Amino acid sequence: MERFLKTLEELLPDRLHAILAWDFLPFRQIKERHGDLSRPHLTALFESYQHIGESLDLEVLATRIIPVESWGCMRCGFCCTSMRPGSVSASVYRGWVQSQAPVARFYSPSGLGTGNRGYSCWYHGGVRLRMCPFMFINGNDSRPFCALYHMGDSFRPSVCSRYVPRHGTCTTREFRPEPWESR
């Protein structure tokens, strides 16, 4: 981890001190997904975190943790950060924009085929993020939490609303980037 932080300091010298002072960043997951330390991807991810930190009260959200025993999840954070919600329609995206759902900021226009406009997820500044930007770590007890969960189903991608973790059968715990993610 020390080498990873040293490399981060080289890549993001103007931001690292503020980043390290923040108790909510999931460094373990970031290191897993950003082992290549690509500057555009890391910059986009940390800019995403900065935006979310300015938009949401993470101190309050960190206290609203769902008890582990209520859903059988180890709360490692790897499943949630690995999920890739699919494209959403223009009407869903417009609904998010109108309701000021934070998730709208991380979708980018894309074509859905026959001239229909859609929006693909986890983009920031034109860069595809390698992980969900809404999963954070509670600095008090090191447990992951979702910054969107308590906002309700209409404020998050449908795959997140339908997701039910199955401890012991989780297949996303070891993240393996898809070929398109390495671009």
QUIQUI-V529611 format. One line per field, one symbol per residue. ss: DSSP state (h for helix, s for strand, l for the rest). phi: phi as a letter, one per 30 degrees, with the letter a starting at -180 (. if undefined). A space follows every 50 residues. Layout:
ss = ???
phi = ???
This chain:
ss = lhhhhhhhhhhllllhhhhhhlllllhhhhhhhlllllhhhhhhhhhhhh hhhhhllhhhhhlllllhhhlllllllhhhhhlllllsshhhhhhhhhll lhhhhhssssslllllssssslssllssllllllsssllllllsssllhh hlhhhllhhhhhllllllllllllllllhhhhl
phi = .ddddddedddbddcddddddddcddedddddcbedhdeddddddddded ddddcbcdeddddcddeeddbicdhdjddddddceddcdddddddddddh dededccbeadcjeiddbbcchcbiicdddaddccbcdddbicdbcdced djedcbeddddddbdbejcdccdcdbddedddd
